[in-house]
Amino acid sequence: MIRLLSKLVVLVVVAAIALGGGLYYLVSQPRVMPGETEQVVIAQGSGVKSVAQVLAKAQVVENPHVFVWWVRLTGNSGKIKAGNYVFNGNLSMRDVLRLLVEGDVTQSSLRFTEGWNLRQVREALAENDALTHDTSSMTPEQLAASLGIDKATPEGWLFPDTYHFSSGLSELQILRRAHQQMQTVLERAWAERAPGLPFATPYEALIMASIVEKETGLASERPMIAGVFINRLRIGMRLQTDPTVIYGLGEQYNGNLTRVHLQTDTPYNTYTRAGLPPTPIAMPGSDSIHAVLHPADTKALYFVATGDGGHVFSTNLAAHNAAVWRYQIKRKH
């Protein structure tokens, strides 16, 4: 009896060794992939079986069942990291698992451009396939609350920059990073602001910076543009800036700003209403924020576009009207 049991033990050990050896052989053999590279997205919370199915569908591994056994045998069931992976060349299952455990992911990126408004930001999020889309059904109020912003909209509170991330990251996570970055930039700039500015809060400065951002693409002109608007605020003159009117029109604006538009009152029409609009109208960059908090020392109250990207500044209405005639009206005739 003892001799029989000994033989059974030996057979079991031999079988286990053979099975282990066979499994090790299978997971060590390179898989000939159909292409030079294969891109695979492992979603957050994916189990071993679903990961194996994704890899098999992409033809990165041949047998998903063998892959599952190997993952469990090596104690890596809970160690696979989510992300966007690019598998190059002919890899074995051992190689694939090592990359998944190490989190050797590729980085996706998303650019928020200076001057974009919230609608454009949300369109860019929706079009990025590497993100998990979790904000598409949110109203601006819900989005602001989710970001911890005590306003009716997150407009202006997102910093324009390029954000790198691993696939599967949520839209909300990207927006939180953009909001935190804007808070950091604005707080630092506010702490170092010039004295005597007509802003009671950093938010008012942010609103003004968004206007400056939309008024000119030339960084060198932004302190002068800011100086003009600040001069108008100080004397109670209306800002009379087209970008705020356009923002207030929303989807009604078709690219042609008319006299009727300028005369139609909205909360954002700075021709019909004094002071700042209720919210920012776009994402200002660092240059615009700095310009508003360190404006040019100027007496100018007016400016007109010259047609080449720049502006001419005037201290009185007569000089401004002459500049309008020269650069706007005369040029059209």
ROROLO-976834 format. One line per field, with one value per residue: residue in three letters; x, y negated, z negated of N, C-alpha, C in turn. Coordinates in steps of 0.05 Angstrom, whole numbers, plus 5000, padded with zeros to 4 digits. Layout:
volum ALA; ...
n_xx X; ...
n_yy Y; ...
n_zz Z; ...
ca_xx X; ...
ca_yy Y; ...
ca_zz Z; ...
c_xx X; ...
c_yy Y; ...
c_zz Z; ...
END
This chain:
volum MET; ILE; ARG; LEU; LEU; SER; LYS; LEU; VAL; VAL; LEU; VAL; VAL; VAL; ALA; ALA; ILE; ALA; LEU; GLY; GLY; GLY; LEU; TYR; TYR; LEU; VAL; SER; GLN; PRO; ARG; VAL; MET; PRO; GLY; GLU; THR; GLU; GLN; VAL; VAL; ILE; ALA; GLN; GLY; SER; GLY; VAL; LYS; SER; VAL; ALA; GLN; VAL; LEU; ALA; LYS; ALA; GLN; VAL; VAL; GLU; ASN; PRO; HIS; VAL; PHE; VAL; TRP; TRP; VAL; ARG; LEU; THR; GLY; ASN; SER; GLY; LYS; ILE; LYS; ALA; GLY; ASN; TYR; VAL; PHE; ASN; GLY; ASN; LEU; SER; MET; ARG; ASP; VAL; LEU; ARG; LEU; LEU; VAL; GLU; GLY; ASP; VAL; THR; GLN; SER; SER; LEU; ARG; PHE; THR; GLU; GLY; TRP; ASN; LEU; ARG; GLN; VAL; ARG; GLU; ALA; LEU; ALA; GLU; ASN; ASP; ALA; LEU; THR; HIS; ASP; THR; SER; SER; MET; THR; PRO; GLU; GLN; LEU; ALA; ALA; SER; LEU; GLY; ILE; ASP; LYS; ALA; THR; PRO; GLU; GLY; TRP; LEU; PHE; PRO; ASP; THR; TYR; HIS; PHE; SER; SER; GLY; LEU; SER; GLU; LEU; GLN; ILE; LEU; ARG; ARG; ALA; HIS; GLN; GLN; MET; GLN; THR; VAL; LEU; GLU; ARG; ALA; TRP; ALA; GLU; ARG; ALA; PRO; GLY; LEU; PRO; PHE; ALA; THR; PRO; TYR; GLU; ALA; LEU; ILE; MET; ALA; SER; ILE; VAL; GLU; LYS; GLU; THR; GLY; LEU; ALA; SER; GLU; ARG; PRO; MET; ILE; ALA; GLY; VAL; PHE; ILE; ASN; ARG; LEU; ARG; ILE; GLY; MET; ARG; LEU; GLN; THR; ASP; PRO; THR; VAL; ILE; TYR; GLY; LEU; GLY; GLU; GLN; TYR; ASN; GLY; ASN; LEU; THR; ARG; VAL; HIS; LEU; GLN; THR; ASP; THR; PRO; TYR; ASN; THR; TYR; THR; ARG; ALA; GLY; LEU; PRO; PRO; THR; PRO; ILE; ALA; MET; PRO; GLY; SER; ASP; SER; ILE; HIS; ALA; VAL; LEU; HIS; PRO; ALA; ASP; THR; LYS; ALA; LEU; TYR; PHE; VAL; ALA; THR; GLY; ASP; GLY; GLY; HIS; VAL; PHE; SER; THR; ASN; LEU; ALA; ALA; HIS; ASN; ALA; ALA; VAL; TRP; ARG; TYR; GLN; ILE; LYS; ARG; LYS; HIS
n_xx 5017; 5038; 5078; 5048; 5023; 5068; 5084; 5040; 5046; 5094; 5079; 5041; 5074; 5109; 5072; 5055; 5102; 5110; 5064; 5072; 5120; 5103; 5066; 5100; 5131; 5093; 5080; 5127; 5138; 5148; 5096; 5073; 5055; 5004; 5016; 5069; 5064; 5017; 4963; 4933; 4881; 4873; 4823; 4803; 4795; 4791; 4783; 4823; 4806; 4778; 4819; 4851; 4818; 4816; 4869; 4874; 4838; 4864; 4904; 4951; 4962; 4956; 4926; 4877; 4861; 4905; 4936; 4908; 4914; 4969; 4976; 4949; 4977; 5027; 5015; 4997; 4947; 4920; 4952; 4957; 4960; 4918; 4912; 4941; 4970; 5025; 5046; 5105; 5136; 5148; 5123; 5126; 5078; 5097; 5129; 5089; 5056; 5093; 5100; 5049; 5044; 5085; 5065; 5077; 5059; 5034; 5032; 4976; 4952; 4923; 4905; 4888; 4871; 4893; 4844; 4801; 4732; 4686; 4651; 4683; 4723; 4695; 4679; 4729; 4743; 4703; 4716; 4763; 4786; 4816; 4801; 4758; 4691; 4657; 4630; 4596; 4540; 4533; 4509; 4532; 4530; 4530; 4579; 4614; 4604; 4624; 4677; 4689; 4680; 4654; 4616; 4567; 4585; 4643; 4670; 4728; 4758; 4794; 4859; 4895; 4933; 4978; 4958; 4981; 4966; 4947; 4912; 4843; 4836; 4791; 4748; 4734; 4777; 4818; 4798; 4799; 4854; 4866; 4837; 4860; 4911; 4900; 4881; 4929; 4963; 4934; 4930; 4983; 4997; 4961; 4979; 5025; 5010; 5005; 4999; 4937; 4898; 4834; 4805; 4768; 4771; 4807; 4777; 4751; 4795; 4808; 4764; 4773; 4822; 4807; 4780; 4821; 4852; 4820; 4819; 4868; 4921; 4973; 5025; 5057; 5024; 4986; 4992; 4981; 4929; 4903; 4913; 4882; 4829; 4827; 4834; 4785; 4750; 4763; 4744; 4691; 4673; 4642; 4663; 4658; 4671; 4678; 4686; 4659; 4606; 4598; 4605; 4561; 4520; 4524; 4506; 4477; 4510; 4539; 4587; 4587; 4586; 4538; 4508; 4459; 4468; 4504; 4471; 4434; 4414; 4447; 4471; 4525; 4536; 4577; 4571; 4522; 4519; 4551; 4616; 4646; 4633; 4590; 4618; 4681; 4699; 4728; 4786; 4840; 4910; 4975; 5003; 4962; 4937; 4979; 4987; 4940; 4945; 4990; 4988; 5001; 5029; 4990; 4952; 4915; 4850; 4825; 4827; 4843; 4840; 4893; 4893; 4935; 4943; 4958; 4946; 4924; 4931; 4894; 4886; 4842; 4775; 4772; 4822; 4818; 4774; 4797; 4835; 4803; 4778; 4823; 4844; 4801; 4751; 4767; 4799; 4764; 4740
n_yy 5024; 4975; 4972; 4966; 4917; 4885; 4889; 4864; 4812; 4798; 4801; 4760; 4716; 4718; 4709; 4658; 4630; 4638; 4614; 4562; 4551; 4554; 4512; 4469; 4471; 4458; 4404; 4380; 4378; 4337; 4297; 4292; 4234; 4203; 4153; 4101; 4072; 4071; 4039; 4035; 4024; 4025; 4025; 3988; 4026; 4076; 4146; 4208; 4245; 4213; 4180; 4218; 4232; 4184; 4180; 4226; 4215; 4174; 4203; 4207; 4245; 4316; 4356; 4344; 4371; 4399; 4355; 4332; 4374; 4370; 4318; 4323; 4365; 4341; 4304; 4253; 4231; 4186; 4145; 4123; 4065; 4011; 3977; 3950; 3991; 4006; 4058; 4082; 4118; 4190; 4219; 4259; 4292; 4285; 4239; 4202; 4202; 4182; 4129; 4110; 4113; 4080; 4033; 4008; 3963; 3925; 3854; 3812; 3749; 3684; 3622; 3560; 3499; 3431; 3381; 3413; 3429; 3458; 3492; 3507; 3535; 3578; 3603; 3620; 3657; 3695; 3714; 3742; 3805; 3833; 3822; 3834; 3822; 3784; 3737; 3717; 3714; 3677; 3614; 3545; 3524; 3571; 3591; 3551; 3557; 3608; 3600; 3569; 3514; 3453; 3428; 3414; 3436; 3469; 3438; 3406; 3423; 3463; 3483; 3467; 3514; 3569; 3633; 3693; 3762; 3829; 3877; 3886; 3853; 3808; 3757; 3720; 3723; 3701; 3649; 3633; 3629; 3588; 3546; 3542; 3526; 3476; 3449; 3448; 3417; 3368; 3353; 3345; 3303; 3264; 3254; 3226; 3180; 3114; 3052; 3017; 3034; 3041; 3087; 3128; 3181; 3243; 3270; 3230; 3208; 3252; 3254; 3206; 3220; 3259; 3230; 3198; 3238; 3254; 3208; 3198; 3231; 3221; 3225; 3183; 3139; 3145; 3122; 3068; 3070; 3089; 3045; 3005; 3024; 3026; 2972; 2954; 2979; 2953; 2901; 2908; 2919; 2955; 3021; 3038; 3082; 3126; 3184; 3201; 3191; 3226; 3274; 3273; 3279; 3332; 3392; 3364; 3330; 3321; 3310; 3260; 3199; 3153; 3086; 3089; 3132; 3108; 3073; 3103; 3123; 3164; 3204; 3203; 3162; 3112; 3063; 3045; 3051; 3032; 3042; 3106; 3167; 3222; 3271; 3303; 3305; 3340; 3384; 3356; 3348; 3352; 3305; 3267; 3264; 3244; 3195; 3167; 3161; 3133; 3083; 3040; 2975; 2928; 2876; 2886; 2897; 2921; 2967; 2994; 3044; 3057; 3089; 3123; 3156; 3125; 3066; 2997; 2947; 2898; 2836; 2803; 2791; 2766; 2776; 2831; 2839; 2821; 2859; 2904; 2890; 2891; 2944; 2979; 2961; 2932; 2969; 3007; 2984
n_zz 5000; 4983; 5019; 5066; 5058; 5057; 5110; 5135; 5116; 5139; 5193; 5194; 5182; 5226; 5267; 5254; 5260; 5314; 5335; 5316; 5342; 5394; 5396; 5384; 5429; 5468; 5454; 5462; 5515; 5572; 5600; 5664; 5690; 5730; 5751; 5748; 5701; 5646; 5618; 5555; 5509; 5442; 5398; 5339; 5280; 5304; 5306; 5302; 5341; 5378; 5395; 5420; 5463; 5492; 5508; 5538; 5579; 5605; 5625; 5597; 5558; 5566; 5542; 5499; 5452; 5433; 5422; 5379; 5340; 5332; 5312; 5263; 5239; 5231; 5193; 5207; 5213; 5192; 5208; 5258; 5297; 5317; 5381; 5442; 5487; 5529; 5567; 5591; 5643; 5639; 5586; 5526; 5482; 5431; 5436; 5451; 5404; 5367; 5386; 5378; 5322; 5306; 5324; 5372; 5407; 5464; 5475; 5482; 5508; 5498; 5521; 5494; 5519; 5515; 5507; 5521; 5509; 5460; 5489; 5533; 5507; 5486; 5533; 5552; 5513; 5521; 5571; 5563; 5564; 5528; 5477; 5420; 5424; 5383; 5372; 5409; 5404; 5366; 5340; 5346; 5294; 5262; 5276; 5257; 5202; 5194; 5201; 5159; 5162; 5144; 5177; 5229; 5275; 5304; 5338; 5362; 5318; 5329; 5345; 5403; 5436; 5454; 5439; 5416; 5414; 5392; 5430; 5418; 5375; 5342; 5367; 5328; 5293; 5324; 5329; 5276; 5267; 5302; 5279; 5228; 5244; 5266; 5220; 5190; 5223; 5226; 5171; 5157; 5192; 5175; 5123; 5134; 5159; 5189; 5153; 5137; 5174; 5206; 5186; 5146; 5132; 5147; 5186; 5215; 5241; 5272; 5307; 5335; 5358; 5393; 5432; 5452; 5474; 5518; 5548; 5573; 5608; 5601; 5558; 5541; 5543; 5503; 5450; 5462; 5483; 5438; 5405; 5429; 5421; 5366; 5354; 5374; 5338; 5291; 5298; 5304; 5355; 5408; 5427; 5480; 5517; 5570; 5567; 5520; 5532; 5574; 5547; 5514; 5551; 5566; 5599; 5636; 5662; 5725; 5747; 5767; 5741; 5725; 5726; 5700; 5666; 5630; 5605; 5580; 5518; 5472; 5416; 5427; 5461; 5469; 5491; 5479; 5424; 5363; 5333; 5315; 5352; 5329; 5324; 5342; 5412; 5440; 5440; 5410; 5423; 5390; 5404; 5414; 5364; 5333; 5359; 5346; 5292; 5289; 5320; 5377; 5367; 5386; 5419; 5455; 5483; 5524; 5579; 5644; 5694; 5739; 5782; 5792; 5751; 5708; 5666; 5663; 5615; 5578; 5543; 5541; 5567; 5617; 5642; 5643; 5677; 5724; 5732; 5739; 5787; 5821; 5817; 5820; 5845; 5893; 5917; 5935; 5978
ca_xx 5000; 5056; 5093; 5029; 5020; 5092; 5083; 5021; 5058; 5114; 5065; 5030; 5096; 5118; 5052; 5055; 5126; 5105; 5044; 5085; 5139; 5088; 5055; 5122; 5139; 5073; 5081; 5153; 5141; 5139; 5072; 5077; 5032; 4998; 5029; 5093; 5056; 4989; 4955; 4913; 4872; 4864; 4806; 4804; 4778; 4788; 4792; 4843; 4793; 4772; 4845; 4860; 4802; 4825; 4895; 4870; 4824; 4885; 4924; 4977; 4966; 4941; 4907; 4870; 4858; 4933; 4945; 4895; 4927; 4996; 4973; 4942; 4999; 5049; 5006; 4995; 4919; 4912; 4975; 4957; 4954; 4903; 4926; 4943; 4995; 5033; 5063; 5122; 5150; 5136; 5127; 5115; 5059; 5113; 5136; 5064; 5048; 5112; 5094; 5023; 5048; 5102; 5050; 5092; 5038; 5040; 5018; 4960; 4954; 4901; 4912; 4868; 4884; 4886; 4822; 4778; 4711; 4678; 4640; 4705; 4737; 4679; 4681; 4755; 4741; 4685; 4729; 4787; 4779; 4832; 4789; 4732; 4673; 4639; 4619; 4580; 4513; 4532; 4505; 4555; 4528; 4539; 4608; 4627; 4602; 4642; 4705; 4692; 4680; 4629; 4603; 4547; 4599; 4672; 4682; 4752; 4772; 4811; 4883; 4903; 4959; 4976; 4956; 4988; 4952; 4945; 4885; 4824; 4832; 4765; 4746; 4734; 4804; 4833; 4788; 4809; 4881; 4866; 4827; 4881; 4932; 4891; 4882; 4957; 4974; 4920; 4937; 5011; 4997; 4946; 4996; 5046; 4997; 5012; 4980; 4917; 4882; 4805; 4794; 4763; 4777; 4821; 4758; 4748; 4819; 4806; 4745; 4786; 4843; 4794; 4774; 4846; 4860; 4805; 4823; 4893; 4938; 5001; 5032; 5069; 5003; 4967; 4992; 4968; 4900; 4894; 4914; 4859; 4805; 4829; 4828; 4756; 4737; 4768; 4728; 4663; 4667; 4636; 4686; 4653; 4689; 4663; 4686; 4639; 4580; 4597; 4601; 4533; 4503; 4525; 4503; 4465; 4531; 4546; 4613; 4583; 4576; 4523; 4500; 4437; 4480; 4516; 4450; 4417; 4424; 4451; 4489; 4553; 4539; 4591; 4563; 4497; 4522; 4576; 4631; 4654; 4611; 4586; 4637; 4700; 4688; 4747; 4809; 4863; 4936; 4992; 5009; 4939; 4934; 5001; 4982; 4918; 4954; 5013; 4981; 5019; 5023; 4981; 4928; 4898; 4823; 4814; 4846; 4830; 4857; 4905; 4891; 4959; 4946; 4964; 4927; 4933; 4919; 4889; 4878; 4817; 4757; 4779; 4845; 4808; 4758; 4815; 4848; 4782; 4775; 4847; 4849; 4777; 4732; 4781; 4810; 4742; 4731
ca_yy 5000; 4952; 4970; 4955; 4888; 4871; 4888; 4844; 4786; 4794; 4795; 4733; 4696; 4718; 4697; 4630; 4619; 4638; 4593; 4536; 4547; 4548; 4485; 4450; 4471; 4443; 4375; 4369; 4377; 4312; 4297; 4278; 4216; 4197; 4128; 4094; 4063; 4073; 4021; 4047; 4008; 4040; 4006; 3989; 4046; 4100; 4171; 4223; 4257; 4192; 4171; 4239; 4230; 4161; 4187; 4246; 4202; 4158; 4223; 4204; 4272; 4335; 4372; 4329; 4388; 4403; 4329; 4330; 4392; 4360; 4295; 4332; 4381; 4324; 4286; 4226; 4226; 4159; 4126; 4112; 4037; 4001; 3958; 3954; 4005; 4013; 4082; 4082; 4143; 4216; 4222; 4282; 4284; 4275; 4211; 4186; 4199; 4165; 4102; 4102; 4109; 4056; 4009; 3995; 3952; 3901; 3830; 3796; 3721; 3667; 3593; 3538; 3476; 3404; 3369; 3431; 3427; 3483; 3509; 3519; 3554; 3602; 3616; 3633; 3680; 3715; 3725; 3757; 3833; 3845; 3814; 3844; 3798; 3784; 3710; 3708; 3708; 3657; 3586; 3529; 3522; 3596; 3594; 3533; 3569; 3632; 3589; 3553; 3486; 3442; 3411; 3429; 3448; 3470; 3421; 3391; 3435; 3485; 3472; 3477; 3528; 3596; 3652; 3720; 3781; 3856; 3882; 3894; 3831; 3796; 3728; 3704; 3722; 3681; 3622; 3626; 3621; 3561; 3527; 3538; 3510; 3448; 3438; 3443; 3394; 3344; 3346; 3334; 3277; 3245; 3247; 3209; 3159; 3086; 3039; 2998; 3044; 3040; 3113; 3135; 3210; 3256; 3277; 3206; 3207; 3274; 3245; 3187; 3234; 3274; 3210; 3191; 3261; 3255; 3183; 3197; 3254; 3212; 3223; 3157; 3119; 3151; 3102; 3043; 3076; 3090; 3018; 2991; 3033; 3017; 2943; 2950; 2987; 2932; 2876; 2916; 2921; 2983; 3034; 3038; 3101; 3145; 3213; 3207; 3191; 3251; 3296; 3272; 3288; 3361; 3404; 3346; 3316; 3336; 3300; 3232; 3183; 3131; 3064; 3099; 3148; 3090; 3058; 3123; 3126; 3190; 3200; 3201; 3140; 3091; 3038; 3037; 3054; 3023; 3061; 3132; 3187; 3239; 3293; 3303; 3313; 3359; 3392; 3340; 3360; 3338; 3278; 3249; 3260; 3227; 3169; 3155; 3155; 3115; 3070; 3018; 2949; 2913; 2860; 2894; 2906; 2933; 2981; 3004; 3063; 3046; 3108; 3140; 3169; 3106; 3045; 2969; 2938; 2869; 2826; 2788; 2801; 2755; 2792; 2858; 2839; 2818; 2886; 2922; 2883; 2899; 2973; 2995; 2951; 2925; 2994; 3022; 2970
ca_zz 5000; 4981; 5045; 5086; 5053; 5066; 5139; 5142; 5110; 5160; 5218; 5192; 5184; 5254; 5283; 5248; 5272; 5343; 5340; 5312; 5363; 5419; 5393; 5386; 5458; 5484; 5448; 5470; 5544; 5584; 5616; 5689; 5693; 5759; 5758; 5733; 5674; 5640; 5596; 5538; 5487; 5418; 5383; 5310; 5267; 5321; 5294; 5318; 5365; 5398; 5407; 5438; 5487; 5507; 5520; 5559; 5602; 5619; 5634; 5582; 5548; 5583; 5526; 5475; 5428; 5424; 5410; 5353; 5322; 5326; 5295; 5236; 5228; 5223; 5172; 5218; 5220; 5185; 5213; 5285; 5296; 5340; 5397; 5471; 5492; 5557; 5567; 5615; 5649; 5632; 5557; 5513; 5461; 5408; 5443; 5450; 5376; 5354; 5394; 5365; 5294; 5302; 5332; 5393; 5424; 5480; 5466; 5501; 5501; 5505; 5519; 5490; 5531; 5505; 5521; 5524; 5489; 5449; 5509; 5548; 5489; 5484; 5559; 5554; 5496; 5533; 5595; 5556; 5559; 5506; 5452; 5412; 5426; 5360; 5366; 5432; 5397; 5344; 5346; 5336; 5264; 5250; 5281; 5238; 5175; 5193; 5200; 5134; 5169; 5132; 5197; 5245; 5298; 5301; 5359; 5354; 5295; 5338; 5356; 5429; 5436; 5464; 5417; 5423; 5396; 5401; 5440; 5398; 5356; 5346; 5374; 5303; 5282; 5340; 5322; 5249; 5270; 5315; 5260; 5208; 5256; 5267; 5193; 5182; 5239; 5218; 5144; 5157; 5206; 5158; 5100; 5144; 5176; 5186; 5135; 5147; 5195; 5199; 5183; 5118; 5128; 5170; 5207; 5233; 5258; 5291; 5327; 5352; 5373; 5416; 5452; 5465; 5490; 5543; 5563; 5589; 5608; 5598; 5529; 5535; 5541; 5482; 5428; 5471; 5485; 5410; 5395; 5440; 5408; 5337; 5354; 5377; 5313; 5270; 5302; 5308; 5384; 5415; 5440; 5509; 5530; 5587; 5559; 5500; 5546; 5589; 5528; 5505; 5573; 5566; 5625; 5655; 5677; 5749; 5757; 5776; 5719; 5736; 5708; 5684; 5644; 5611; 5592; 5567; 5491; 5459; 5394; 5437; 5480; 5455; 5503; 5466; 5395; 5352; 5316; 5326; 5356; 5305; 5323; 5364; 5438; 5452; 5423; 5414; 5417; 5370; 5414; 5410; 5335; 5324; 5370; 5331; 5265; 5292; 5345; 5386; 5357; 5410; 5416; 5478; 5478; 5548; 5598; 5668; 5708; 5763; 5804; 5794; 5725; 5688; 5660; 5658; 5590; 5578; 5516; 5543; 5587; 5643; 5653; 5648; 5701; 5747; 5736; 5750; 5815; 5836; 5818; 5823; 5866; 5917; 5929; 5947; 6002
c_xx 5017; 5070; 5074; 5025; 5044; 5093; 5064; 5032; 5078; 5101; 5052; 5051; 5106; 5098; 5052; 5079; 5122; 5086; 5056; 5104; 5125; 5077; 5077; 5131; 5119; 5076; 5107; 5157; 5131; 5114; 5077; 5052; 5028; 5012; 5054; 5086; 5026; 4983; 4931; 4906; 4861; 4849; 4810; 4785; 4775; 4798; 4811; 4830; 4787; 4797; 4854; 4844; 4810; 4851; 4892; 4857; 4844; 4907; 4951; 4983; 4948; 4919; 4900; 4868; 4886; 4943; 4933; 4908; 4954; 4995; 4967; 4964; 5022; 5041; 5003; 4966; 4911; 4933; 4976; 4946; 4938; 4920; 4926; 4970; 5000; 5053; 5078; 5134; 5134; 5143; 5114; 5094; 5074; 5120; 5111; 5056; 5067; 5106; 5068; 5027; 5065; 5087; 5064; 5073; 5048; 5023; 5001; 4961; 4929; 4909; 4888; 4882; 4875; 4864; 4798; 4757; 4704; 4667; 4662; 4720; 4721; 4678; 4707; 4756; 4726; 4699; 4754; 4780; 4794; 4820; 4764; 4713; 4652; 4627; 4600; 4551; 4510; 4525; 4529; 4554; 4538; 4569; 4623; 4627; 4622; 4671; 4710; 4693; 4653; 4617; 4583; 4560; 4629; 4686; 4705; 4769; 4790; 4835; 4890; 4931; 4955; 4977; 4961; 4975; 4952; 4916; 4868; 4819; 4805; 4768; 4748; 4761; 4821; 4824; 4797; 4838; 4883; 4856; 4847; 4904; 4925; 4890; 4910; 4968; 4961; 4927; 4964; 5011; 4982; 4963; 5017; 5036; 5007; 4991; 4960; 4900; 4852; 4791; 4791; 4772; 4794; 4802; 4753; 4772; 4818; 4786; 4758; 4808; 4831; 4787; 4799; 4856; 4846; 4809; 4848; 4908; 4967; 5007; 5043; 5048; 4985; 4969; 4979; 4938; 4889; 4893; 4890; 4834; 4804; 4824; 4798; 4741; 4740; 4751; 4698; 4654; 4661; 4659; 4683; 4672; 4673; 4663; 4665; 4611; 4577; 4592; 4572; 4513; 4502; 4523; 4489; 4485; 4540; 4572; 4611; 4570; 4563; 4517; 4477; 4447; 4491; 4495; 4431; 4429; 4424; 4469; 4518; 4557; 4551; 4588; 4538; 4499; 4550; 4590; 4638; 4630; 4611; 4606; 4659; 4687; 4705; 4768; 4832; 4889; 4951; 4998; 4987; 4934; 4955; 4996; 4961; 4927; 4979; 5009; 5001; 5010; 5016; 4957; 4908; 4871; 4811; 4836; 4830; 4850; 4867; 4903; 4914; 4964; 4951; 4942; 4940; 4917; 4917; 4880; 4852; 4801; 4763; 4801; 4836; 4792; 4775; 4828; 4828; 4779; 4799; 4849; 4824; 4760; 4745; 4791; 4789; 4732; 4752
c_yy 4975; 4948; 4959; 4926; 4873; 4868; 4866; 4816; 4779; 4786; 4767; 4711; 4694; 4704; 4667; 4616; 4617; 4616; 4566; 4529; 4540; 4520; 4464; 4448; 4454; 4413; 4363; 4367; 4350; 4315; 4280; 4261; 4209; 4171; 4122; 4086; 4068; 4055; 4034; 4028; 4026; 4020; 4010; 4011; 4072; 4124; 4186; 4234; 4236; 4182; 4192; 4238; 4207; 4167; 4207; 4233; 4186; 4177; 4219; 4231; 4291; 4349; 4356; 4346; 4394; 4378; 4326; 4348; 4381; 4336; 4304; 4348; 4364; 4303; 4257; 4217; 4197; 4138; 4114; 4083; 4028; 3981; 3966; 3966; 4009; 4036; 4083; 4109; 4168; 4221; 4248; 4273; 4274; 4246; 4193; 4181; 4180; 4135; 4092; 4097; 4085; 4030; 3993; 3984; 3929; 3878; 3818; 3767; 3706; 3638; 3576; 3512; 3450; 3392; 3387; 3425; 3456; 3502; 3522; 3539; 3580; 3617; 3631; 3658; 3702; 3729; 3742; 3785; 3846; 3840; 3831; 3821; 3799; 3757; 3701; 3701; 3687; 3629; 3570; 3527; 3548; 3600; 3576; 3545; 3592; 3623; 3573; 3523; 3474; 3421; 3428; 3443; 3449; 3453; 3404; 3403; 3458; 3474; 3484; 3488; 3554; 3615; 3680; 3740; 3809; 3861; 3893; 3874; 3818; 3766; 3711; 3702; 3702; 3653; 3614; 3616; 3593; 3540; 3521; 3521; 3481; 3435; 3430; 3418; 3368; 3335; 3333; 3306; 3256; 3236; 3227; 3186; 3131; 3073; 3022; 3008; 3045; 3067; 3120; 3164; 3221; 3263; 3254; 3203; 3229; 3267; 3226; 3200; 3249; 3255; 3202; 3213; 3261; 3230; 3183; 3223; 3247; 3209; 3196; 3135; 3122; 3131; 3076; 3047; 3076; 3062; 3002; 2999; 3025; 2988; 2938; 2957; 2965; 2908; 2883; 2918; 2950; 2995; 3035; 3056; 3123; 3174; 3219; 3208; 3218; 3275; 3297; 3281; 3319; 3372; 3387; 3332; 3333; 3326; 3271; 3216; 3157; 3109; 3073; 3116; 3130; 3075; 3077; 3129; 3156; 3185; 3196; 3179; 3116; 3064; 3027; 3037; 3045; 3045; 3087; 3149; 3206; 3261; 3288; 3312; 3333; 3367; 3373; 3355; 3343; 3309; 3258; 3243; 3241; 3198; 3154; 3146; 3138; 3100; 3048; 2992; 2931; 2897; 2867; 2904; 2921; 2948; 2991; 3022; 3051; 3065; 3127; 3155; 3150; 3085; 3018; 2960; 2908; 2861; 2811; 2798; 2791; 2771; 2820; 2859; 2836; 2845; 2905; 2916; 2894; 2930; 2990; 2986; 2947; 2950; 3010; 3009; 2969
c_zz 5000; 5008; 5066; 5083; 5062; 5096; 5149; 5138; 5132; 5186; 5217; 5195; 5213; 5272; 5279; 5261; 5303; 5351; 5338; 5334; 5389; 5419; 5397; 5415; 5474; 5479; 5456; 5500; 5555; 5601; 5641; 5694; 5723; 5768; 5742; 5705; 5671; 5616; 5581; 5515; 5465; 5401; 5353; 5299; 5283; 5305; 5313; 5344; 5387; 5411; 5427; 5465; 5504; 5522; 5543; 5584; 5618; 5630; 5621; 5568; 5564; 5567; 5500; 5449; 5416; 5410; 5382; 5332; 5313; 5307; 5266; 5223; 5218; 5202; 5181; 5224; 5214; 5192; 5241; 5284; 5321; 5356; 5427; 5476; 5522; 5555; 5593; 5619; 5640; 5603; 5547; 5493; 5436; 5412; 5440; 5421; 5362; 5361; 5380; 5335; 5288; 5309; 5354; 5415; 5442; 5470; 5489; 5492; 5511; 5501; 5515; 5499; 5518; 5521; 5526; 5502; 5480; 5470; 5526; 5532; 5489; 5511; 5562; 5536; 5509; 5557; 5589; 5548; 5536; 5479; 5446; 5410; 5404; 5354; 5388; 5425; 5375; 5355; 5337; 5305; 5251; 5253; 5262; 5210; 5173; 5191; 5175; 5140; 5160; 5151; 5213; 5269; 5293; 5323; 5348; 5332; 5303; 5352; 5383; 5429; 5450; 5441; 5428; 5403; 5409; 5410; 5417; 5376; 5362; 5354; 5349; 5291; 5298; 5332; 5294; 5251; 5282; 5296; 5238; 5218; 5258; 5240; 5184; 5197; 5230; 5190; 5142; 5170; 5188; 5135; 5109; 5160; 5169; 5167; 5150; 5169; 5187; 5198; 5154; 5112; 5151; 5193; 5226; 5251; 5279; 5314; 5346; 5370; 5397; 5438; 5467; 5483; 5517; 5560; 5581; 5586; 5604; 5568; 5522; 5531; 5516; 5459; 5436; 5473; 5456; 5398; 5404; 5424; 5378; 5335; 5357; 5351; 5292; 5273; 5307; 5337; 5390; 5431; 5470; 5525; 5545; 5577; 5538; 5512; 5561; 5571; 5519; 5526; 5574; 5595; 5645; 5672; 5701; 5762; 5767; 5753; 5730; 5716; 5690; 5661; 5622; 5594; 5576; 5539; 5483; 5435; 5402; 5456; 5465; 5470; 5488; 5435; 5386; 5336; 5331; 5332; 5331; 5302; 5343; 5389; 5452; 5432; 5429; 5408; 5397; 5378; 5409; 5381; 5325; 5334; 5354; 5304; 5265; 5318; 5352; 5373; 5380; 5403; 5439; 5468; 5501; 5563; 5621; 5682; 5733; 5787; 5807; 5768; 5702; 5684; 5658; 5634; 5590; 5550; 5517; 5567; 5615; 5657; 5659; 5674; 5727; 5753; 5748; 5780; 5832; 5839; 5823; 5847; 5892; 5932; 5944; 5973; 6024
END
